[in-house]
Amino acid sequence: MSTSHLIDHLGPTAPDFSTLLTKAVEYELSDGEIGELFAERANSVAALQARAAAAFNTNQVTLEKLVPDSFAYFERFCGPSLGGIGLDEK
């Protein structure tokens, strides 16, 4: 699978990997850079949605399979964490 093909399948909420894609044309990516891509592939919104769909299709739906325990997942939709500030403290 090419790097651009992998990045295309990460979904619209994935980080901007355009710089990484440009670098991949010029030289081999480091283990850390490849690790970032694979971590995103495993934890992206698209991957989590696919796992939730699979849970529904196999009648193995649980709260843990439907609601990610990662703040990063929710920050993609709502913005960065406010650092523990409650709504009534704003």
C-alpha positions in Angstrom: 0.0 0.0 0.0 1.4 3.4 -1.0 1.8 6.2 1.6 -0.7 8.4 -0.2 -3.2 5.5 -0.4 -2.8 4.9 3.4 -3.3 8.6 4.1 -6.3 8.9 1.9 -8.0 6.2 4.0 -7.5 7.9 7.3 -10.6 10.0 6.9 -11.4 13.7 7.0 -10.5 14.2 10.7 -6.9 12.9 10.3 -4.0 15.2 11.0 -2.4 16.9 8.0 0.1 14.5 6.7 0.9 16.5 3.5 4.4 17.3 4.7 5.1 13.7 5.5 3.7 12.7 2.1 6.1 15.1 0.4 9.0 13.7 2.4 8.1 10.2 1.5 8.7 11.0 -2.1 12.2 12.3 -1.4 13.5 9.7 1.2 12.5 6.8 3.3 10.4 7.7 6.3 11.8 7.1 9.7 10.4 4.5 12.1 8.8 7.3 14.1 7.1 8.7 11.0 5.8 5.3 10.0 4.7 4.8 13.6 2.6 8.0 13.4 0.9 6.8 10.3 0.1 3.3 11.7 -1.1 4.8 15.0 -3.4 7.1 13.1 -4.6 4.1 11.0 -5.4 2.1 14.2 -7.0 5.0 16.1 -8.6 7.2 13.4 -12.2 8.1 13.4 -12.6 5.9 10.3 -11.1 2.9 12.1 -13.2 3.4 15.2 -16.3 3.7 13.0 -15.4 0.5 11.2 -14.9 -1.3 14.5 -18.3 0.0 15.8 -20.0 -1.2 12.5 -18.3 -4.6 12.9 -19.6 -4.8 16.5 -23.2 -4.2 15.2 -22.9 -6.7 12.4 -21.7 -9.4 14.8 -24.1 -8.6 17.6 -21.2 -7.8 19.9 -22.2 -4.2 20.7 -20.9 -2.9 24.1 -20.4 0.7 25.4 -16.7 0.2 25.2 -16.9 -0.7 21.5 -19.1 2.3 20.7 -17.5 5.1 22.8 -13.8 5.6 22.4 -11.8 6.2 25.6 -9.4 8.6 23.9 -9.7 12.4 24.4 -7.9 12.8 21.1 -10.9 11.2 19.3 -13.3 13.8 20.8 -10.9 16.7 20.3 -11.1 16.2 16.6 -14.7 17.2 16.7 -14.9 19.6 19.6 -11.4 21.2 19.7 -8.6 20.9 22.2 -9.3 20.1 25.9 -9.8 23.1 28.1 -7.5 21.6 30.6 -9.9 20.5 33.2 -12.1 23.7 33.2 -15.7 22.8 33.9 -18.5 24.5 32.0 -19.6 26.5 35.0 -16.0 27.8 35.6 -15.9 29.6 32.2 
